[in-house]
Amino acid sequence: MNDLIKAIREFNEERDWDQFHSPENLAKSICIESGELLECFQWNNDYNKEAVCEELADVLTYCIMLADKLDVSIEKIVLNKLEKTKKKYPVDKAKGVSTKYDKL
């Protein structure tokens, strides 16, 4: 992960783009790219895997950039959230169902 973060930083530094990467702008970019990812599945499930991977890479890149900008560990925040979600969705109630936690 550190090599990936370093590569993204270098890419942006070479282009002097960090000036545009406020947390707000990065969050907006995540939403925009997520919409483009969703567009790959519009109308049917006959998607182009290469296009999906490109859009997924854009979403992930902006997520990594936002975590980096906020100086948070991606691993730590994901694992912390997973622990909270485990409590909301205990296996004995949530296994095999898609019901929201407050309706289990």
DADA-V374837 format. One record per residue. N is the residue number from 1. SS is DSSP state (~ for helix, > for strand, _ for the rest). PHI is phi as a letter, one per 20 degrees, with the letter a starting at -180 (none if undefined). PSI is psi in radians with two decimals (999 if undefined). Layout:
n->[N;N]
ss->[SS;SS]
phi->[PHI;PHI]
psi->[PSI;PSI]
//
This chain:
n->[1;2;3;4;5;6;7;8;9;10;11;12;13;14;15;16;17;18;19;20;21;22;23;24;25;26;27;28;29;30;31;32;33;34;35;36;37;38;39;40;41;42;43;44;45;46;47;48;49;50;51;52;53;54;55;56;57;58;59;60;61;62;63;64;65;66;67;68;69;70;71;72;73;74;75;76;77;78;79;80;81;82;83;84;85;86;87;88;89;90;91;92;93;94;95;96;97;98;99;100;101;102;103;104]
ss->[_;~;~;~;~;~;~;~;~;~;~;~;~;~;~;_;_;~;~;~;_;_;~;~;~;~;~;~;~;~;~;~;~;~;~;~;~;~;~;_;_;_;_;_;_;_;_;_;~;~;~;~;~;~;~;~;~;~;~;~;~;~;~;~;~;~;~;~;~;_;_;_;_;~;~;~;~;~;~;~;~;~;~;~;~;~;~;~;_;_;~;~;~;~;_;_;_;_;_;_;~;~;~;_]
phi->[none;f;f;f;f;f;f;f;g;f;g;f;f;f;d;l;e;g;f;e;d;f;g;f;f;f;f;f;f;f;f;f;f;f;f;f;f;f;g;f;d;f;n;a;e;e;e;e;f;f;f;f;f;f;f;f;f;f;f;f;f;f;f;f;f;f;f;f;f;e;l;c;e;g;g;f;f;f;f;f;f;f;f;f;f;g;f;f;c;f;g;f;d;d;f;m;c;d;f;f;g;f;d;f]
psi->[-0.66;-0.67;-0.66;-0.81;-0.75;-0.77;-0.73;-0.76;-0.84;-0.74;-0.83;-0.67;-0.72;-0.51;-0.01;0.78;-0.20;-0.49;-0.38;-0.08;1.03;2.77;-0.72;-0.82;-0.65;-0.71;-0.72;-0.76;-0.64;-0.79;-0.76;-0.85;-0.56;-0.68;-0.69;-0.61;-0.81;-0.61;-0.49;-0.39;0.13;2.37;-0.56;3.10;0.24;1.30;2.78;1.94;-0.67;-0.76;-0.71;-0.79;-0.67;-0.77;-0.67;-0.71;-0.69;-0.80;-0.85;-0.69;-0.82;-0.62;-0.75;-0.74;-0.70;-0.76;-0.72;-0.77;-0.65;-0.07;0.87;2.62;2.13;-0.80;-0.80;-0.80;-0.61;-0.77;-0.67;-0.76;-0.67;-0.70;-0.75;-0.73;-0.60;-0.67;-0.63;-0.57;1.27;2.50;-0.75;-0.38;-0.50;-0.21;2.12;0.11;2.69;0.30;2.42;2.59;-0.62;-0.03;0.02;999]
//
